[in-house]
Amino acid sequence: MADIKNSSFTVLGAGRSGIAIAKLLKYNGAEVFLSDEHEREELKYFDEQIFIDGGIKYELGKHSDKVYESDVVIKSPGIAPENEVILKSKQLGKKIYSEIEAAYWFCKAPVIAITGTNGKTTTSVLTGEIFKNAGFDVKVCGNVGLAFSEVIPFLKEESIVVLEVSSYQLNDIKDFRPAVSVIMNITPDHIDWHGSFENYMNAKLNILKNQSETDITIINYDDDRLKKAVKDIKPEKAFFSIEKNLTESDVKRGSFIKDDKIIYFDKEKSIEEEIMLVKDINIRGKHNLYNSLAAIISARAFEIRNEVLRNTLISFPGVEHRIEFVKVLHGISFYNDSKATNIDSLIVALESFEKDLILIMGGREKGNDYTVIDKLISERVKVIIAIGETKDKISKHFEKIKKVISADSMEDAVIKAIESGKAGDTVLLSPACKSFDMFENFEHRGEEFKKAVNRLR
């Protein structure tokens, strides 16, 4: 932990987390300077009056040499390791931390930290819902909703923090130590930011580096690469699987599927319990089975009753922009999966439906290998509506397999989708690409899709 009152801090980035950590540090007696290269009108969360009233110095529209005058740099998750400001700060011997590291210095409650290439948002929100229904004072934050720093002032020792953490945030931690860590899976993603898959995986595995034997890590048993990577770690390991009966393995604690039922077990306590039937889970898809199993283990680590688990899983509606049901129109169902920003997420979405899909996909990508989904597209998709920068690449690749229609906007895509369908079909927005060619972020893309669907008559 940094010496707060005797150190000076530069916060890079005036997004939600940057503003929150600047305020938190200042409140705790630190000297703080915030810098963002964007102009004020481009910053969604910046309120000048808060900085004036709080006595926090700042600059907008540039990163001046003043950023190097502080002892410690707290950086926005979006700033890459190779950014020139970060490289120069390292050359000058500055300590560089992420917002979750700095917020953790002030956290008095146990943290359940959840990461992974896919599934972390749904697992985080579901876990938070289970704890809320069990009567805990729970705060869900991090990469979903509020920044970690924003909830710190409201925590009590008996609170629980459910923290969704990305590889960007985990890349720059020192002391951050969750009581429970969850790694859903690791597949290639954000390689342009991290420089290599090895760097990306190591950033994810940072979630474990400060955990001890008294802590717990929850791991996807079906991810062989991940399972191998955690072989010799310190914290107690619990596993979840939808492919293997874990009671027949050397796993001591975990959850799995047996005879279409969810089972939780703890060999040391001689526990093996049926939680519920798989068919009674409200959220659909194989990926949501994984999400549910991971959340169950986190909850049982805090001795939450099975009745609460069942009732929550029966009623939980899922999260916005992740295979989110929108409406039925003329017998055609519409689903918003805008959060699918890579091929693996699209695979998850396609596997959640059997057939008769009209797929809206495309956006900004770097090196997507579409051959890995040829079989799924052939089996489950009727028509592809291609959008964004990659629509020509998508058309060229898939035109020999399926009919592909190009669209110039989200509204155009939705109109062409419904024109291509009939009662019983499903229109699925699952882009497999990032949104920045046409939209501010994946949330904006999903909102525009829902608006376009709701304008249909």
Order of alpha helices (4+ residues) and beta strands (2+ residues): beta-alpha-beta-alpha-beta-beta-alpha-beta-alpha-beta-alpha-beta-alpha-beta-alpha-beta-alpha-alpha-beta-alpha-beta-beta-beta-beta-alpha-alpha-beta-beta-alpha-beta-alpha-beta-alpha-beta-alpha-beta-alpha
